[in-house]
Amino acid sequence: MAMEITQFLLAAQSADAKVRTEAEASLRQFQEQNMPVFLLSLSVELSNDDKPVESRRLAGIVLKNSLDAKDAIRKEQLVQQWMAIDISIKSQIKDSLLRTLGSSVPEARHTAAQVIAKIASIEIPRKQWPELIGSLLNNMTQQDKPAALKQATLEALGYVCEEISHQDLVQDEVNAVLTAVVQGMNLAEHGPEVRLAATKALYNALEFAQTNFENEMERNYIMKVVCDTAMSKEVEIRQAAFECLVAIASAYYEVLEPYMQTLFQLTSNAVKGDEETVALQAIEFWSSICDEEIELQEFENPESGDSGPPHSGFIEKALPSLVPLLLETLLKQEEDQDQDDTIWNISMAGGTCLGLVARTVGDAIVPLVMPFVESNILKPDWRCREAATYAFGSILEGPTVEKLSPLVQAGLDFLLNCMKDGNNHVKDTTAWTLSRIFELLHSPASGFSIISPENLKRVVGVLLESIKDAPNVAEKVCGAIYYLVQGYEDAGSSASLLSPYLTDIISCLISTADRTDGGDSKLRSSAYETLNEVVRCSNIAETSSIISQLLPVIMNKLGQTMDIQIVSSDDREKQGDLQASLCGVLQVIIQKLSSTDETKTIILQAADQIMLLFLKVFGCRSSTVHEEAMLAIGALAYATGSQFEKYMPEFYKYLEMGLQNFEEYQVCGITVGVVGDICRALDDKVLPYCDGIMGLLLKDLASSELHRSVKPPIFSCFGDIALAIGEHFEKYVPYALPMMQGAAEICAKMETADEEMVDYGNQLRRSIFEAYSGILQGFKTVKPDVMLPYAQHLLKFIELVSGDNQRDESVTKAAVAVMGDLADALGSNIKLLLKDCLFYDEFLCECLRSDDEQLKETAGWTQGMIQRVMVL
């Protein structure tokens, strides 16, 4: 029996804090004491048209939040809570919600549609609430039903389709839903509210329409209705129809051929003359077609003669009309779009689409774009100059180097001059275009670069002058410097060309990072990211003195951040961001200087001071800093080796904090990685800390709260610890090994249709193998027998993985390596087990046939180890 809760719901929204707090406490108490009746009372409140709008609104929000949550663990708890409610109360709640779809209050109808979908997402996959679709369709098929009910019903159908999977409905239900939705889009029968709800519902139902799109008659009908709807009087309906066309382009590309003429006309008219919201979707349609064709091209394998799935070449056919259409959009810039990276308008959408077209058709785009560039680049109107530069920058990826090279060679000097243009937009886009040129056409390591030793001085000079420009221009210039220096990485003697300019580049980047006119800290973090790349890519033999001079400068800056006055949370955030950037620079310097024996001493001498700074940073407590400082400490541990031991007493508490940080799981994941670095640095000197570390790692693995992405690195970390402490790992075996076996069994049952799960499964399997390898190697010379009881399970797991064609290369390598480690460590003890194994010969032969040298080498070693065991 529902309870009267109106007064509490109204009081919970009171301006008086005391009244509000008391009401919230009463509602919470009711919820905790009797959840089923609480939810029923909320649904009754929502459905009652005599109740105030305010109480109904809150009732709807609380009801929805009682069924769904963003956090996966919380969501699962709510699902279980709903499943446990008595069926008669659930039926009353659902009936109440279905009635609310006919409410005279739009907000109540809308909320009811959302809540119905949330319940459907729980029940329909479990084959419950079979009558829901029928009830909703009933509202649509009865002539006398009011328009408001039909609108809310279509909303509900759309939301239900969004929440459930297409496997959850049988084809008859799908047909009935599509019929109702498509009929709801009919101009003659329905007003704009119903037609808008129907068009949005179709968007969510398209995933279900696979069979219908395979049938030509049904497909023709759906396409005709969507195309007609795209020409509606109402802007919102046109936009929703174009959104459907974008989704159709992605989902049903292979059947679009007969409609392309019409679709080009529709999208072309929208881009040229419709409202921006509609025009953006029309451009997005062509971007989606490009995405499909790029993906199909990647599947094509010319060597085997297999042309992959059908490729209709829509972009190539449309090229002569499509490119001019997109070029025109580039001239529709907004006055202040260069000041705000979040702006998305028609000129930016057009440029993005042009870039995708270039990637789809390659060289063919160049002659269509260059006349536009040449005719606009010198015009007095800034819009023309900016559009010409944007067009040029957009087509640099896709066409061949041979096609682009002469154009860029001829245009580079001109572009460098454009960095002095009187207009900020033009400079912004020019700097972006330069960064694209350096990213795509400057690779001395592979023998080609648009930059010659002769013009490098001018390039650097212009960039260092332009970095002093307005913040948005300076940020793009940082990007250009980033790719300029990246090109010289591993470039042999060419790398020396940049060395004379490094001092100036570094000092300009530091000055840029110190600028206070950047508003947000975006310019500063760009400058520091670029500085990292300068250090990372420099030739250490020539630049060690420059980098060693940079070290105290950055340490000094990090020290100064401790003195920043913290008055607000904003100050705390700024301090945190700056510390994170500086820790990032220190990490790269530590890695660079410790990469050669001659320069490593610089780090060893400064290590005490560096570590002191990192410990102070931890004291400031901010999660972003925590991550960067942890990574830098990992680099320092690697550089200092066994000397890192002296920092452990002070550092250990922060290591513990990191391993317990479930909420900011990236911090936890990075800390796990640092434990591995420390084990490699300290070897058995890490032993005094292992009980604490292993306890926390096991707790992390057992936690349902910790994000799953942290769990594979924990298994790898077991291997690192075992390698470091050898026989002392024995006491952890009864705890760690069952966890590894349990995880191996989870891998065996994993969903293989979901790409994300396949990736995660690969990470998990690799890390389990790495753990076994580390543990086997750790025990090899002292107590190999400890691992005998686990050998059979491991072999079974390797066999399972070897039969999976979705495993990636890294999993294969880890599986082969662990098989060798097993034979190496346990020797004749596993002879009988191996005799019974029939899979490994074939698996090793597959690996020995691989193109990957490292895999071949490992497989050869493993084969030798097994042969040695078999002859013993």
N, C-alpha and C positions, 0 to 999 in steps of 0.2 A: 504494500500500500504506500503510495507516494506521500511525501511530507510537504507541508507548506514552507517554502524557503524564500519566497519573494523578498521579505524584509531583510533577510541576511544578505541576499545578492545585491540589493540596493545599498545597504549600509557598507558593504565591502568596497563601494565606489565613492564613498562619502569624502568630502574635502577635509573633514575633521579626522585627523590621524588616529585619535583614540577610538572613535566609532569604527573606523576602518579596521583597525587591528583586532578589535573584539569580534567583529563580524567574520573576519578571515579565520580567527581561531575557532569560532563556532562551526563554520563550514568544514574546517579541517577535522574537527572532532567528529562531526556527523559522518564524514568520509571514512575516517578510520574505524568508527564503530560499526557502520553498516554500509559497506561500499555498494552492494546491489541496489538498496533502496535509495541511496544518494544519487546514483546514476539515473534511476527511474524518475526521481523527483526533478532532476535537471531536464530530462526529456519532456516531462509533463509541462514544466515551466516554459520550455522553448515552444511547445505546441499550442499554448493557450493564448489566443488572440486578445483576451481580455487583460492580459498582464502587461506591465510597462515594457517598452522597448529595451530600456537599459538592463532590466533584470534578465530578459530573454537573451540579450546579447551575451552577457556574462555566463549565463547557463550554457549557451552553445559553446563558448570558448573552453569552459571547464570540462564539458563533456568530451570535446574533441581531444583535449590534452590528457584525458583519462584513457584514451584509446591509442594514442600515437606519441612518439618522441623521436627527436633527431638521433639521440644516442642509442646505438644498437642494443646495449644491455638493458637500458631502461625500457626500450620498446618491447623487448622480449618479456620483461616482467609484466608490462601492461597487457600484453596478449594473453599471458597465462591467467592474469587476474580476470579478464573478460571471459575466458573459457571456463573459469570456475563458477561463474554466476549461474544460478538456477535457470533452466530453460524457459520457465513461464515468465520470469521477470525480463529475460532477454527479449522474449516475444512482445511483451508490453512496450518495452523501450523502442523496438523496431517499428511496431505499429504506430506508435506515437510520432516517430520521425517521418514515416511515410505520409501520415496525415498532415504534418507540418509543411510538406511540399505544396499544399494547397492554401497556405496561410496568406492573408492579405498584406502581410508585412514582408517586403522584399528581403530584408536582412535575415529574417527567420528562415525563409525558404532556402536562401543561399547556404546558411549554416547547416541546415538539415541535410542538404545535398552532400556537403562535405563529410558530415558525420556518418551518413549512410555508407559512403565510400570507404571510410575508415573501418567500419564494422565488416563490410564486404571483403576488405583486404585480409581480414583475419579469418572469416568464415568460408568464403567461396573456395579458396584453395583446399580447405578441409572438407569440402562437399557438404557444407551446411548452408542454410538459407537458400535452398534451390528455387524457392518461389520469388526471389527478389526481382530477377530480370523480367519475369512475367508480370509482376505487379507494376513495375515501371512502364512496361510496354502498354499495359492496359490503359494507363493515363494518356498515352499518345494516340491510341486507336479509337477511343470513344469521341465522337464528334462534339458532344455537348460540354466537354471538359474546358474550363477556362484557360485562357492563354497563359496566365501566371503559373498555373499548375504545370502546363506543358513546358514552359521555360525552365522551371525548377527541376522537372523530371529529366530534361535533356542535360542539364548541368550535372545531375546525379549520375546519369549514364556515362557522361564524359569522365567524371571523377572516378567512377568504378573502373572504367577501362584503363585509366592512368594507374590505378592502384594494383590491379591484378595482372596476371600473365595471360597471354593468348591461349596457353594450354588449359586454362581453367574453365573455358566455355566450350560447349560442343558447337559444331558448325551451324546447327539450326538456330541456336541462340545468337550466334554471330550474325547470321543472315537477318534475323528479326531486328537486332539492334541497329544494323546498318540501314535496313529499310526505314525504321522509325526516324533515324537521324537524318538520312537523306531527304525523307519526306518533310521533316521539320525545316529543311532549308528552302522549301518551295515558296516562291514569292507570292503566288496566287492565293495560297491558303493561310499564310501566317504573317504576323506583324514582325517588325525588326527585332524585338527582344527575343522572340522564339527563334528566329532565323540565326541570330548571333550565337545563342546557346547551342543550336544544332551544329553550326559550323565549327565551334570550339570542341563540341563532343566528337565530331568526325575526326578532328585532328588526333584526339586521344585513341580513337577506335581504329585508326589506319593500320596499326600493327596487327590487328585481328583479321584484316581483310585479305590475307594472302590468297586464299582459295578464290575469293571473289574477283581479285585482280587477274587471276589466271583465266577467268571466263570472259571472253571478249565482249559479250553483250552487257554483262554486269559492269565490266570495266568502263565501257563506253558511256554507260549511264552515269556512273559515279563521276567520271571526268567531265561530262557535260554539265552536271549540276555544279561541280566545283568551279568550272570556268565561268558559268553564268553568274554564280555567286560573287566571283571576283570582279564583276561589273556592277555590283549593287549600288544603290544610291548612297548607302551609309558607309562612311569611312571605316568604322570599326569592323563591319562585316567584310568589306573588301580586304582589310588587313588579315583577318582570320582566314579567309579563303586562300590568300597567298601563302600564309603559314602552312596550310594544308598542302599546297603545291610544292613547297620546299621539302616537306616530309615525304611526299610522293616521289620527288626526284631522288631522294636517298634510298627509300625502301623499294621502289618499283622501277628503277632506271631502265631495266631491260625491256619493259613493255611500252616505253614512252614514244617510240618512233612515230606512230600515226598522229600523235597530238602535238608534235614539236612546232609545226607551223603556227598553229593557234596559240601555243604557249609563248612563242617568240613575240607574236603580235601583242598579246595581253601584257607580257612583262615589259615590252618596249614602250607601250603607251603609258604604263604605270611609272616607269623610270622618267619618262619625258615630262609627264604632266600631272601626276597624282600627288597627293599629300605625302610628306616625307616618310611617315610610318609605313605606308603602302609601298612606296618606291624602294625602301630598304629591303622589304621582303622580296620584291621582284628581283633585285640584284642578288639577294641571298639564294634565290632559285638557281641562278647561273653558277654561283659559287659552289652549290651542292652538286651540280652536274660536273663541274671541274673535279671536285673531291672524288666522285665516283670514277671518273675516267683516269685520274692520276693513280687511284688504287688499282684499277684494272690493268693499267700499264705496268705497274710494279709486279703484278702477277705474271705478266707475259714473259715467257722464257724463250728467247730467240734460238738459244743453243739446241734445245731439245725439239724445236719446231712446234712446241705446245703454245698455242696462242692464248691459253687461259679462257676465262669467261668472255662472252661476246662484248665487244666494245663498239658502240654505235657511232663514235666520232661526232657527236652532236656539236661539240665546241668548234672543231675544225670546219664543219659545214656552216656554222653560224658566224664564223670569224669575220667575214667582210662587213657584216651588219652589227655584230656584237661589239667589236673593238671601238668603232666610232661612238656607239651608244655609251660605252663606259668612259671613253675619253671626255665626252661632254660633261659627265658627272663631276669630273675633277675640277671643273671651273665653278662649282657651287660651294666653295668653302665658306665657313663661318668666320667672322672677324677675329674671334678670340680662341679658335680651336687649337692654336699652338701653345696656349697657356694651360690647357687641361687635357691630360692624357686619357681621361675617362670619356671624353666626348666621342660619340659615334654618329656620324652624319653621312649624307649621301656621297660626298666626295671621298671620304675615307673608305666607305663600303665599296665604291667604284674602284678605288686604287687597289684595295685588297683583292677584289675579284679579278682585276687586270693581272695581278701577280699570279693568281691561280691559273688564269688562262695561259700565261707565259709558261708556267710549269707543265701545262697540259700539251701545248702544241709546239713548244720550243722555238726554233728559228723562224717559223712562219709568222710569228707576231711582230718581229722586228721591223719589216718594211711597212707594216700598218701603223706602227706607233711613231717611228722616227719623223715622218713629215709633221705630225702634231707637235713634237718636241721642237723641231727646227723653226716652225712658224710662230711658236709662242714664247720661246726662251728670251727673246730680245724686246718683247712688247713693253710699253710703259706701264700697263696695268699689272700690278703685283700678282693678281689672280692668275694671269696667263703665265707669268714666269714660274710661279709656284707649281701650277698644274703641269707644266712641261717638265720640271725637275722631278715631280712626283711620278709622272708617267715613266720617265727614264729609270728612276730607282726601282720602280715596280717590276720591270721586265728583266732584271739582271739574273734571276734564277730561272732556269729552264732552257733558254737558248745556249748553244755551244760557245765555248771560249773563242773558237775561230770566228764565229759570227759577231760576238760582242767586242772582242779585243780591239779591232781597229776603231770602233765607235768610242770606246772608253778612252783609248789612247788619245784620240782627237779631242775628246771632251773634258779630260781630267783638268787641264790647265784652266779651261773656262769655268769649271765647277769651283776650283780653288778661288778664282776671282769672285765668284758669286757669294763667297763667305763675307764679302764686304758690301753686299747688296744693302740698299737703304731700308728694305722691309724685313721685319723679324720673321714672318712666315717663310719667306724665301730662304733665309739663312738656316732656319730650323730644318726645312726639308732638304736643303743642300747638304747639311751635315749628316742627316740620315742617309742620303744617297751615297755620300763618301764612305760611310761606315759599311754600307752594303757592298760597295766596290771592293773595299779592303777585305771584307769577309769572303766574297765569292771569287774574286779575280786577283788575289795576291797570296801566292803560295810558293815562295822561293824553294821550300823543301821539296816540292814536287816539280820544280824546274820552270814554273811560270809565274811571272808577276807583272802587274801593270805598272809597278813602281820600279824605275831604273835607279842605279846608284846616283845618276846625275840629278834626277828630280826629287830624290828623297829629302834633300835639305829643304827644298821649297815646301814639300808636303808637311814636314814637321813644323816648319816656320809658320805656315798658315794655321795649322791646328793649334799651336801654342798661343798664337795671337787670338784666335777665335774662342778659345776656352775662357777668355776674359769677358766674353759677350753676355747677353741676358741669360739668366739661369736655364731656361728651356733649351737655348742654343748650346750652352756650355755642356749640358747633360748629353746632348746628341754627339758633341765633339768627343766627350769621354768615350762614347761607343766607338767612334772612328779610331781613336788611339788604341783602344782595346783590341780591335781586329788588326790594326796595323802591326802591333807588336806580336800578336798571336801568329801572324804569318811567318815571322822570323824564328819561331820555335823549331828546334832541330833542323835548322836550314844550313848547317855546316858553315862554310866560309861566309855565306851571305849574312849570317846572323851578326857578324862583326860590323856590318854596315850601320846597324842601329846603335852600337855601343857608344859612339861619340856624342849621341844626343840624349843618352839616358839621364844624365844629371839634370839637364833642363826639363826633361819630361817629368821626372819625379818631383822636382821642386814646383813645377806648375800644377801638378795634380794635388800636392799637399796644400798649396795656396787655394786651389779650387775647393778642396774639402773644408777649408777654414772660412769660406765665404759665409756671410750672414744674410745675404739677400735672397737665398734660395727658398725662402718660405718654409716648405716642408723639408725633410732631410733627404729628399730624393737625389739632389745633386751631390750631396756629400757622400751618400752610399755609392753612387755611380763612380765618383772620383776614387774612392777607396777600392772598389772592385777592379777598376782599371789599373790602379797601382799594384794590386795583387798580380794581375796578369803581366805587368811590366817585369815584376820581380821573377815570377814563375818562368817566363819565356826568355829571360836574359841568359847570355852566355857566361857562365860562372867564372870561367878562366879569365875573362876580360873585365868582369864587373864586380868581382868580390869586394873590392875596396869601396865601391859606391854603395853596395848593399850593406856592408858592415857599418858604413857611416849612417845609413838609414835606420839601423836597429835602435841606437839610443834616442833618435828623434821620435820614433813611434812609442818607445817605452816611456819617454818623457810625457808625450801627449796622453798616454793611458794613465800615467800617474796623476796628471792634472784633472782627469775626470772625477777623481775621488773628492776634489774640492768644490765641485759644482753645487751651488745652493739648491737644495730640493725643497720647494714650497708646495708644489702641486703634483698630481699624478702625471700631468703633462711633462713636468721637469724630469720626473723619474723615468718616463718613457724615452725622453730625449737623451738622457744620460745612458740609458741602457742601449739605445741604438748606436750611440757613438762608441761605447765600450765594445759592443759586438763587432763593429767595423774594425776597430784597432786590434782586437784579438785576432780577427781574420788576417790582417796584414802581418802580425807577428807570427802566426802559424806558417804563412808562406815563406817568410824570411828564415824561420827556423828550418823548414824543410830544405830550402835552397842552400843555406850555408852548411847544413849538416850532410849535404850530398857528396862532398869531397873531404878527404882527410885533412887537406891543408886548411880549409875554412871552418871545419867542425870545431876547432879550438876556440873560435870566436864565440860560438854558442856555449861551449862548456864554461868559458870564463864569465859569461853574463847570466848563466842559468839560475844562480841563486836569486839575483835581482828580478829576473823574468818571473820566476815561480812566485816570488813574494807579491808581485803585481797581480798575478792571476788569483792568488788567494784573497787579495783585497777586493778584486772584482767580484768574487763569489760572495763576499760579505755584503755587496750592494743588492744582491738577490733580484735578478730579473731573468726570465726564462730565456730570452733571446741571447743574453750574454752567457748564460749558463751553457748553452749549446756551443757558442763560438770559443769560449774559454776552455771548455772540455776538449774540443777538437785540437786547440793549440797545445794543451797539456799532453794530449796523445802524441803530438809531433815532438814535444820536448822530451817525453819518455823515450821515444825512439832514438832521439839524438844523444841523450845522456847515458842510455844503457843502464848498467848496474848502479851508476851514481845516483839514479833517481830514487834509490831506496831512502835517502835522507829526507826526502820531501813527504814520504808516505804517512808518518804519524800526523802531520798537520793536514794533509790532503784527504786522508781516508774518510773523514766525516762528510766531505762534499761528494765523494764517490758514493757513499751510502745514500745521501740525499737524492742523488741523481737516479740511483737504481730503484728508489721508492717513489719516483715521480710519475705516477700512473696518468695523471691528468695531462701533463705536457709530455706525451709519450715519445716525441722526437728527442727530448732531453734524455729520457730513459734509454732509448736506442743508442744514442751517441755515447752515453756513459758505458753501456755494455761494450761498445767498440773500444773505448779507452781502457777498459779492464784487459782486453786482449793485448793492446799496445804495452801495457804495464807488465803483463806476464812475459811478453817477448823480451822486454828490457831487463827485467829483474831475475828471470828464471826462478830458481828455488828460493830466492830471497823474498818472494811474494808470499811464502808459506804462512807467516804469522797472520796474514789478512784473509786467508782462504776460507776459514770457517764462516766468517761474517759475509764474505762475498758470495760463497756458494749458497748460504742460507737465503740471501736476498734473491739470487737468481732462481732458485727453486720456487720461492714464493711468487716471483714474477710469472713463472711458467704456469703455476697453479691458478693464478688470478683470472677471473672472467672479466675483470674491469680493464685490464691492460690491453691496449690495442694490439691486434694480432701481428702487425708488422714487426714488433719488437721480438717476437718469440724465435724466429729463425736465428737471428744473431746470438741469442742466448745459447742455443745448442752449439754453434761454432765456438762460442766462448768457453764451453766445457772442454773442448779440444785444446784450446790455448792454455787453459789452467792445467790440464793433465800433462801436456808437454812440458810445462814449466816445473811442475812439482813431482813428476814421475810416480814412484811407488806410493807417495803420500796421498795420491788421489783415491787409493783403495777404499778409504772410509766413506767416500761420497758415492761409490759405485751403486750401492743398494738403493739410493735415492735418484741418482741421475739416469741410470740405465732404464728403469721402468718408464720414466718420462720419455726417453728417446724411443722406446718400443711403442709406447702409446701414440706418440706423434707419427711414427711410421704407419701405424694402423689407420690413423686419421687420413694420412695421404692416400691409402689404398681405397678409401671410400669417398674421395673428394669428387665434387661435381666437375665434369670436364667440359660442359657446354659453356660455362661462364669464363670468359677470357681472364678476368681478374683473378678468379680462383685457380686457373691453370698457372698463372704467374706465381701466385702465392705458393701453390703446391710445389713448383720448381724450386723456389727459395727454401722451402721447408725441407725438401728432400736433400738438397745440396748441403744444408747446414747439419742435418742428421749424419750424413756421410762424413762431413768434416769433423764432427764431434767424435765419431768412432775412430777416424784416422788418428786424431790427436791422442785419444786415450790408448789405442793400441801401441802407438809409437812410444808413449810415456811409460808403458809397462814392459815394453819389448825386452829390455836387457835385465830387468829385475824380477817382475812377477807376471809373466805373460798369462799364466794359468787363470788369473783372476777373470779374464775375458772369455774363457772357454764356454761357460754356460750361455753366453749371449751370441756365440758364433752362428748357430743354426738360424736364429731369428734374423740376424744380419744378412746371411746368404739368401734367405727367403725374400727379404726386402730388396736386395740387389736384383734378384731374379724378376721380381714384380716390376721394378723400375726399368729393367732392360727390355721388357716387353711393351713398354709404353712409347708410342711414336710421338707423343707430345712433349717429351722431355727435352729440355734445351741442352746445349753443348756443355754448359758448366756442370749440369747434373751428371752427364755422361762421364766427364773427367773425374768428378768426385767419386762416382760409383766404381770406376776402374781402379782409381788410386786406393780406395779403401779395401778392395778385394786383394790388391797386392800387399797392403799393410797387414791384412788378416793372415795371409799365407806367411809373410815375413815374421810376424810376431809369434804366431802359434805353431808354426812348423808342422811336424808330423802329427801333432795332436788333432789336426783337422783333415788328415788324409781321407778318412772314411767319409766324412761329410762331403768333401769335394768329389769323391768317387760317385756319390749319389746325385751330384749336381750335373744336369745335362745341358744347362743353358750357357755356361760361361765360355765354352769354345766358340760358339757362334757370336756371342757378344764381343769377345776379344777380336775375332776376325773382322767384325763390322768396324771396330775402332781402329784396327791396323790398316783398314782401307781408307780411312778418313784423310781429308786434305790438311787437317790440322796437325802440324808437326808435333806440338806438345802432347796432344792426345795419343798420337802414334807412339811416341817415346814412352809415355806412361803405360800404354797397353803392352808394349814390348817388355818393359820391366816387370809388370804384373804377370805376364805369361811365364817369364823366367822364374819368378818366385813360386808360382804354382807348380811348374815342372820340377823345381828343386824339392818341393814337398812330396811330389808323387814318386820320386826315385829314392826317397829316404827309407 
